[in-house]
Amino acid sequence: MEVGIWIPVYGGWLRIKNHRYPPSFTICNEIANRAEAYNYDYAYVSENYLNVVYGQSHEVADAWAYSAALAAKTSTINIVVATKPGFHPPLSIAKMAQGINHISNKRFSVNVVCGWWKQEFTQCGIEYLDHKGRYQRATEFTQCLKQLWTGTNTSFDGKYYSLQNALIAMDEPSEGQIPIWVSGQSTNAQELVAKFGDVFFIDSMPDKDLKEKILQLRKLERKYGRKVKVAMSVFVILDETDEKAEIKYKNILLNRQQSSIENFRKIMAESGATMWKELSDEQMVDSNCGFDASLIGSKSTIIRRLLKLKECGVDILLCQFEDMLEDTVFFGKTILPQLGSTQTINKIM
């Protein structure tokens, strides 16, 4: 199993009192470098034009600027940047990705995210399509990227995008082998990644739902003769004992910022977003249902859960922590060395 971290371009991850920080490149760079030092595999940078953790009145960093800088300031960790079809032309993204892939020495991936916040589209002058329409646009966008990355003249005539003899010149064909992640939970997302993607990126969910979701994906893969990895967003609370970790978790829930949660419920309703419609207030404390992964506990408990998630079919975990600076190191020291040790895992099991 591979492990990565979310870079906090929003400032943090929890909708709780006294946990709101301005985004800082200094901190984001330090987190990426600490993750690299402790052998994390990925640093994930999400693109948004409104702050999806704290609300529209709070700053959010630019994902592409931060990704380019992180690519230059790291040497081994893989950089994944999310982008939304509609906000940029495919050729622009294909070219920017090629540039960051050069900077990082081929450590770069692009995550296609359809988006859900209507106001974000409206303020950027982008048409906010229904769910099916957003995935149709994303599918065309992804097809354009893959064709542009062949390094040959390409044309494309779709409903949302067109290319006329477009070319991104490449000295080496391998330059265009940039992995594509696809975020989502729906059948449309599964169809897109099964046909054109390399990694299916999902939110946390109970094991039963997770197994069912991955089983659906595997059926689609066989249909297209392909194989993709599954990545999942998780929130980790690691402590010396299960009891201490559980106390931390309960304190987080007790300190939730109810006004922020209600604000996002209103935003989701106005946007017609149904993906999180049934979430409890507790599930909305963090931004991606990360607590549903049940990664709360001591070292042995966390490792057992990681192995269980691997058995469910998860290949990559992208972690969020309460204290991204300190907990990235603590998790890196405590957990990551054990994942490669069969002898240690057998003792724990």
N, C-alpha and C positions, 0 to 999 in steps of 0.2 A: 504493500500500500504506500502511495506517495502522499505527502503532507505539505500543505502550503498555508499562507496567512493572507488575510484581507489587509490591504493597506488603508488606514483610516482617513480617506479623503474627505469624509464628513466630519471628522473630529473624534468620533467614538461610535459605539454601537448600541448603547442602552438608553431607552427612554425612561430614565430615572432622574431623581432630583440630584443636583450638583454633579452631573456627569456630562456636561456640555463643554466641549473644547473647540477652539477654532482650528481649522485644518492647518497643519504646519509641515512644510517640506522637510525641515530639519528633523522633526520627529519621524515622519514617514521614511526618510532615508535611513535614520538610525534603526528603525524596526526592520527594514529590508536587509540591512547589513548584519544585524544580530541574527536574523533568520538564516541568512547565508552562512554565517559562522557556525550555526548549530545544525547545518545540513537540511534545512527545509528545501523542498523541491520547487515551490511556486510562491510568487508574490502577485496577488490579484488586485487590480486597480479598476474600480467601477466608474463608468461615465454617467454622470447626471448633471443636469443644469439647475436642478432644485435639490435641496438637501432632504433625502428620503428617510433620514433618521430623526432629525430634529425639527424639520419644517422649512417652509419656503423663505422665511425671514433670516435664515442662517446660511453662512457661506459654505460653499463646497468647492474643493480644488478641481482644477482641470486634469482629467485623467491622462490625456495624451502628453501634456507637458511634463507631468510627474513621471509617466512611464519612460519617456525618453531620457529624463535625468537619472532615473533609477537604473536604466539599462547601462548608462555610462559609469555609474558609481558602484556597480556590482560586477561580479565576474563569473559566477556559476549558477545562481538561482534563476529560474525561468520567470519571465515577466508576462503576465496575461492582462490585457486591457479589454474592457467591455466597451462596445459601441452600439448605438441604436440606428438601425436603418431608417432613412428619412432625414436624419440630422446632418448627414454628410453624403456626397455622391460616392458611389463605389470606387471610382478611380482615385479620388482623394485619399480614401482610407487605404486602398491597396498600396498607394505610393508612400503614405506615412508609415504603414506597417513595414514596407520594404526598408525604409530608412532606419526604423528602430531595430529591425532584425539585423541590419548591418552593425549598428552601434553595439548591440548585445552579443554579437558573434553567434547569431542563430539561436537565441534563447527566447524568442518572442512568439506569442500566440494572440489571436483576436477572438473575443467572445461576442457573439451576436445576441443582443438582448432586444426584444420587441418593445419593451416599456409598457407602462400602465397608467401613468399620471397624466391626465388630460391637459392640465395647466402647463406642464412642461412642454408638450407639443405646441400648444396654442401660443405661448410666449415666444417660441422660436419660429413661428409661422409655418409649422409643419402640420399637415392634415392628420387628425387623430382618427384613424380607421377603427372599425370594429375588430374583434379578436381575430377573426378569419382573415380580414384584410391586412392586419399587421403582419401576420405570418406569411401571407402571399408576398407582401413587400419584402420581408426578410429573406424569403426563399430566392427571389430574384436578386436581391443584394448579394447573397452568398454565392449564387451562380456567377455573378459578375466578378466577384473577388477571385474565385477559383480560375476563371478564364483569363483574367488579367495577370494572374501570377504564373501563367505558362510562359510569359515572356514573348509571346507572339501576337501579331495583329489579331484583334478579336472584335466581333460585332455581336450585339445582343438587342433583341427587340421584344420588350415585355410591357406589361401594363403600367409598371411604375418606373422602370429604368430602361435606358437604351444606350448602347455603345456603337459607335460607327468607326470601324477600323482603328480602334483604340490600341495603344501599345505602351506597356511599361517594360522598357528594355532591361535585360539581365545578361550579365556576362557569363553566369553559370546557371543552368537549369535548377540547381538545388536551392537557389535564392528564393524561389517561389514556393517552396514547401513549407508554408507557414500554417501551423495547425489552427483549426477553427473549432471553437467551443460554441455550444448553443445552450442558452438558458431557457428554462420553462418547465412546466409540469404537464402540459396538455398533450393530446395526441398530435396536434399540429407541430409542437416542438419536437416530439419524438420522430415524426415523419421527416422533418427538416434535418435533424442530426443523423438519422439513419441513412439518408440519401447523400448528404454533402458534408457532414461534420466529422469531427474526430473525438470530441468530448461532450457528453450530455451533462449539463450543470444544473442541479436541482437544489431546492431548499430541504432542510431536515424534515423528516416525517417518521411516524411510528414504523417499526420493522415490517409489520404486515403490509402496510401501504407501499413501503419501499420495495419489498420483494415483488409485489404486483406490478409496480411501475417499471422495474427493471425487466421483468418477464415480458411485458408488452414491448419494450424496446428491443429485446432479443428477437422477438418474432418479426419485427420490422426489419431488423438487420438481415435476417435470413432471406427476407423478400428481396433485398437489394444486394445481397452477397457481400456485406461489409461487416466490420466489427469496430465499435467505438468504446471508449472508456466512460465510466460514470464518475462524476465528481459531485460532492455534496457539501453544502455550507453548514458548518456546525459552530456552536458556542461551547467552549470548554471552561469548566471550573475545576481546577486541580488543586488539591491540598494534601496535607500529610495524612489525614484520615477522611473516611466517608462522611463522618459526622461534621467535621469542620467545613467540608465542601458544601454539605447540605445547608448548613447555617448561612454560608455566603449566598447561596442560591435564594433562600427564603428572605434574606435581607434585601436582595435585589428586587424581589417581587413586592416586598412591603414598601419599598421606596420608589415604586413606579410613579412616573409623572402622568397622572390621569388626564390632564388637559391635553398633553401631547398625543396620547393614545386616541382620545376622542377626536382630536383634530384630524388624525390620519383616517379614522373611521369615516369622517365626513368627506375627506378627499377621495377615498376609495369609492364611496357611494356616488359622488359626483362624476367620477371617472368611469363608472360602470365596471370596476374591477371586481371580479367574483372569486378570484383565486384565494383571497384571505377573508372572505365574507364570514365564515363560520369561526374565525379565530377568537379565543378568549382574550381577556385583557392581559392575562399572564403570558400568553403566546406572543402578544404584540409588544412586550417589553423590549425584546431585541428585534432586529430588523428582518431576519430571515428564518424565523421559527427555529433558531439554532438549538434551543433547549430540548426540542423534540428528539434530538440525537441521543439524549441521556448520557452525555459525557460529563458527568458530575461525580467527583469522588476522588479516591486515593489513586496512587500509581497502579496498583493491581486492578482496581475497578475500571479505570480508564483503558488499560491495555486489553482487558477482557471485552470491553465494549468495542474497541477498535477492531478486534479480531471478529467479533460478531457482525459488525458492519461490513467487514471484508467478505464474510461468508454470505451476506445478503447480496453482494455483488458490487459494492462500492470500491472503486480503484483509487480515488483521490479525495482527500478531505481538505477543505479550506477553512481554517480556524479563525474565529474571533475570540477575544479575551476581554475581560473587564479592564485590565491594565495592559495595553498592548506592548509597552516597552518591557516591563518586568516579566509578564506571563509568557511572552514569546521565548524568553531565555529559560524560564523555569520549565516549561513544557519541553523545550529543546534539550535541556540537560536531563530531565527526568524520564521522558517517554521515548523520544526518538531513538536513542541508542538501543533501547530494548526491542524495538520493532524488527531489527535485523538479527536478533539473537534467538535462535530456536530453543536453545537450552534454557534461557531465562524465561521465555514464554511458556514452555512446558512446565516449569516450576510454578509459575503463576496460575496456570490452568489446573 
